[in-house]
Amino acid sequence: MTSLVARVLTHDSFVANAFILGMSPWVLALTICVIMSICVVCGFSLQKQAVTRASGHCRIGDITISPLWLIGFSLAIIVPVIGQVVAYGLAPMSLVTPLSGVSVALNLCVSPWFHGERLQLRVDLTATSLILIGMTLTSIVGPKEEINYSPAELLKLCLEPAF
C-alpha cells in the first residue's frame, strides 16, 4: 500500500490513471475536502463553546486559552491545511478550492443545533443555496486532470513571447 502511494505521488503519468483506496485521485481529493470542511466547522464550534463557557482559563482578548479552544484551533486551522495540501496534490486547484463552500452549508446546520442560534431562513438559506450551487457548478465544470510541466518546460513557456 505504501509503495503504491509513493509511486502515485512521484510518477506523474501514473497519477492520472491511478486508483488510491479504490478511488480515482480527484474523487479522493473531493472526499478529503469534505472531511476537512467537517473539521473546520467542528473546530470553530469548539472554539466558540470554549469562549462562551470560559471560567478560570487564561484570556487574551477574545481568545480563551483552554484545552477545548486548542482542540478547536487544531481542528479548524491545522488539520485542514494538511488535508488541503494532500487534496491539491491529487486534483487540480480549480476542482478542490470551490469545495470550501461545504463549510458554509455545514455551519448552517451545526450552529442552530450546537449553539442554539436562530436561523434567518430567508437570508441564510438563500445565501447558502447560492454558495452550494456555485460550488457544485464550479466543481463539475472544472478540469479533472491537469498538465504537469517539467522545470525546463516551465522556463521555456515563461521566456516565450505571449503574442
C-alpha positions in Angstrom: 0.0 0.0 0.0 2.7 2.5 1.0 4.7 1.7 -2.2 1.6 2.3 -4.3 1.0 5.7 -2.7 4.7 6.6 -3.2 4.5 5.6 -6.8 1.4 7.7 -7.3 2.8 10.7 -5.6 6.1 10.6 -7.5 5.3 9.4 -11.1 3.1 11.9 -12.9 1.9 9.7 -15.7 0.8 7.1 -13.2 -1.3 9.7 -11.2 -3.8 10.3 -14.0 -4.8 6.6 -14.2 -4.2 5.5 -10.6 -6.7 4.4 -8.1 -5.9 5.2 -4.4 -8.1 3.4 -1.9 -10.3 2.2 -4.7 -11.0 5.8 -5.9 -9.6 8.0 -8.7 -7.3 10.7 -7.3 -9.8 13.6 -7.9 -12.6 11.7 -6.1 -10.3 11.1 -3.2 -9.4 14.8 -3.2 -13.1 15.8 -3.1 -13.6 13.4 -0.2 -10.7 14.9 1.7 -12.1 18.4 1.1 -15.5 17.4 2.6 -13.8 15.8 5.6 -11.7 18.9 6.1 -14.8 21.1 5.9 -16.3 19.0 8.7 -13.1 19.5 10.7 -13.4 23.3 10.2 -17.0 23.5 11.4 -16.4 21.3 14.4 -13.2 23.2 15.3 -14.9 26.6 15.1 -17.9 25.3 17.1 -15.5 24.0 19.8 -13.7 27.4 19.9 -17.0 29.2 20.3 -18.1 26.9 23.0 -14.7 27.4 24.8 -15.1 31.2 24.7 -18.7 31.2 25.9 -18.1 29.0 28.9 -14.6 30.2 29.8 -14.1 30.2 33.5 -10.8 30.1 35.1 -8.8 29.9 31.9 -6.3 32.5 30.6 -7.9 35.0 28.2 -6.1 37.1 25.6 -8.7 39.4 24.2 -11.5 37.3 22.9 -9.3 34.2 22.8 -9.6 31.7 25.7 -6.6 29.6 26.1 -8.1 26.3 27.2 -7.8 22.7 26.1 -11.2 22.9 24.3 -10.1 26.0 22.5 -6.8 24.5 21.5 -8.5 21.3 20.2 -10.9 23.6 18.2 -8.0 25.6 16.8 -6.2 22.4 15.7 -9.4 21.1 14.0 -10.2 24.4 12.3 -6.8 25.5 11.2 -4.0 22.9 11.4 -5.7 19.7 10.2 -7.5 21.3 7.2 -4.2 22.8 5.9 -2.6 19.3 5.8 -5.7 17.9 4.1 -5.8 20.7 1.6 -2.2 20.1 0.7 -2.9 16.4 0.0 -6.0 17.3 -2.0 -4.1 19.8 -4.1 -1.6 17.1 -4.8 -4.4 14.8 -6.1 -6.6 17.1 -8.1 -6.5 20.5 -9.9 -6.9 23.6 -7.8 -9.9 24.6 -9.8 -11.7 21.5 -8.6 -10.6 21.5 -5.0 -10.8 25.1 -4.0 -14.5 25.7 -4.5 -15.3 22.9 -2.0 -14.6 25.2 0.9 -18.2 26.3 0.4 -19.2 23.0 2.0 -18.1 24.6 5.3 -20.8 27.2 5.0 -23.6 24.7 4.5 -22.3 22.5 7.4 -22.1 25.6 9.6 -25.7 26.4 8.7 -26.8 23.0 10.0 -24.5 22.8 13.0 -24.8 26.3 14.6 -28.6 26.1 15.4 -28.2 22.6 16.9 -24.8 23.1 18.7 -25.1 26.7 19.9 -28.8 27.3 19.9 -28.5 30.1 17.3 -31.6 31.1 15.3 -31.5 31.0 11.6 -32.9 33.7 9.4 -34.4 31.3 7.0 -34.9 33.6 4.0 -31.4 35.1 4.2 -29.4 32.1 5.4 -31.0 29.5 3.2 -30.8 31.7 0.1 -27.2 32.6 0.6 -26.1 29.0 1.4 -28.1 27.7 -1.6 -26.3 30.1 -3.9 -22.9 29.2 -2.5 -23.7 25.5 -2.9 -24.9 25.9 -6.4 -21.8 27.9 -7.4 -19.6 25.4 -5.7 -21.2 22.5 -7.4 -21.2 24.1 -10.9 -17.6 25.1 -10.5 -16.5 21.7 -9.4 -18.5 19.9 -12.1 -17.2 22.1 -14.9 -13.6 22.3 -13.6 -10.9 20.1 -15.2 -10.4 16.6 -13.7 -6.8 16.4 -14.9 -4.1 18.9 -15.2 -1.0 19.2 -17.3 2.3 18.7 -15.4 5.3 20.6 -16.8 8.9 19.9 -16.1 11.0 22.9 -14.8 12.6 23.1 -18.3 9.2 23.3 -20.0 8.1 26.0 -17.5 11.2 28.1 -18.2 10.6 27.8 -21.9 7.0 28.8 -21.5 8.0 31.8 -19.4 10.5 33.0 -21.9 8.2 32.5 -24.9 6.5 35.8 -26.1 2.8 35.8 -25.4 1.9 37.4 -28.8 
